Amino acid sequence: MPRFVDLEETMDTSDIKHHYSQQFNADLEAIRTEVLAMGGLVEKQLNMAIQALSKGQSEPAESVVSSDYKVNAFDVTIDERCTNILALRQPTASDLRLVLTVIKTTADLERIGDEAKRVARMAIRAASGDHGRNLFSQIAHLGTQVQQMLHQVLDAFARMDIDDAIEVAHEDVKIDREYENIMRQSMTYMMEDPRSIPNVLDLIWSARALERIGDRCCNISEYIIYFVRGKDVRHVGLDQMKKELSE
């Protein structure tokens, strides 16, 4: 909490502190609400991009590309609010961890939005040819996994739930495994039919974007753990993460 300096020893500042604390809590709750709103928009963008890619639909993909500015606007607004809180409220302890968690989370959500836009652009290209459309339908399962992962980490953020955050880290291992399988299949396609190389390369870039979204979700889960437990579990393995949280 911020420090208060009495102008007079006899001055009663309890009411001032009470109202100051209420406003501070309202500010913190407002930025949490903004993050969840941003997360909902990013989730919608990702769902539309994956649907467009797997079904060869250009219209929803074009909508994703044209709406990316909304995600960026959320990022700027939340960043400004966090800057004001840091400058004016001077939060400490858990309040400071919340602000830092929000700043880092919105940065990753903005990048997830960028990856969704990248997937949407690949979907637009795939929709122009039947061969590409059939090829891209094969990463629908990876897309579904990533969608579920994003939804789960946003839910974990809303409730600041460590157990769900750890589960997201588990899911990232599955995402990486699925991504590696797609890479191996893609190499086989290109060797068997060199004419498929342009479409397969687009497939690879789309799969890579989805894999990166999984990484971003894992980052957010680590920020949640940092806020709740005050422990930085970045750059450690899943087993080490569990060990540190059990201490």
Secondary structure, 3 states (H helix, E strand, C coil): CCCCCCCCCCCCCHHHHHHHHHHHHHHHHHHHHHHHHHHHHHHHHHHHHHHHHHHCCHHHHHHHHHCHHHHHHHHHHHHHHHHHHHHHCCCCHHHHHHHHHHHHHHHHHHHHHHHHHHHHHHHHHHCCCHHHHHHHHHHHHHHHHHHHHHHHHHHHHHHCCHHHHHHHHHHHHHHHHHHHHHHHHHHHHHHHCHHHHHHHHHHHHHHHHHHHHHHHHHHHHHHHHHHHHCCCCCCCCHHHHHHHHHC
